[in-house]
Amino acid sequence: MAEEIRDDLVSILVDKKNSWGRNIENNFKLPNELTVEITLNEYRELIAAKGVYEKKLDEKQHEVWDKESEMKKIREENEKLKNKILELMSAEKEEEKKEE
């Protein structure tokens, strides 16, 4: 009987550790597990801080996306300019050969 209970607890613990952060229903306490109690005000402050953090993170992600988009456009323009320079150089060389 005690082994069955222990096996059940081990199974619950393994499931809990493997699914941490992905399981919305991860709100239970195992026997002898350390927990922390917070006040409603502390909880509200945590939620507000998380909201501010997520907003800043979202803004930074948009900035990164904008910069990457700008970099892509600049690289494409750079490639076009390189090709144009090569064309002009090759045309100049051909003219020099014709003159000789």
N, C-alpha and C positions, 0 to 999 in steps of 0.2 A: 504494500500500500504506500509506504513512504517513498519507495523507489519510483512508483508511478507518479506521485505528486512531484518529486524532484525532476523526473523526466519531462513532465508537463511544463514545469517552470523553466527548465533549460530550453525547451522548445519555444516557449513564449519569449524568453530572453533573446534567443538567436534570431527569431523573427523580428523582434523589436530592433535589435542592433542592425540587422540587414536592411530594414525598411525605414530607418531613421531619416526624416526629412522628406520622404516621399509619401508617407501615410498620414492622411489628415486625421485619422482616428487614433493617432499615437498619443493618447491622453490618459493613459492608465499608469498605475504605480505598481511595480513589482514589490514583493515582500523585501524588506530591508534596503530598499532603494532610497537614495538621498533625494529629497525634494526641497524646493524653496517656495515659500509663500510670499506674495507681494500684495500690496494694497491696490485698490482700484485706481487710485491716482497714479501710482507707479506704473501700472499697466497702461494707462492712457498716455503717460509720458513716453513709454517705450514705443507705443504705436505711433505717436506723433514723430518721434525721432526716426523711426523706420520709414515713415512717409517722406520726411525731409531727405533722408539718405537715398531713397528710391528715386525721388525727383531729381536730385543732383546726379545720380548715376545715369538716369535717362537723358539728362541734358548733356552729360559728357559723352554718352554713346552717340547722340545726334551730332555732336561736334566732331567725333572721330569719323562718323559716316560722311559728313560734309567734307572734311579734310581728305579722306580717301577718294571721294568723288572728284575733288579738285585736283588731287595728285594724278588720278587717272587721265583727266582731261589734259593736264600739263604734259604727261608722258606721251599721249597721242599727238599733241601739238609738236613736241620735241622730235618725235619720230618723223612726222611730216616735214619738219624743217631740215632734219638730217638728210632725208631723201632728196629734198629740193637742192640742198648744197651739193650732194653727190651728183645730181643731174647736171647742175651748172658747171661743176668741176670737169665732168666727163665731156660736156659740150665744149668747154674751153680747151681741153686737151685735143679734141678732134679738130678744132679750128687751128691750133698750133701745128698739128700734123699736116693739115691741108696747105698751110703757108710754107712749109718746108719743102 
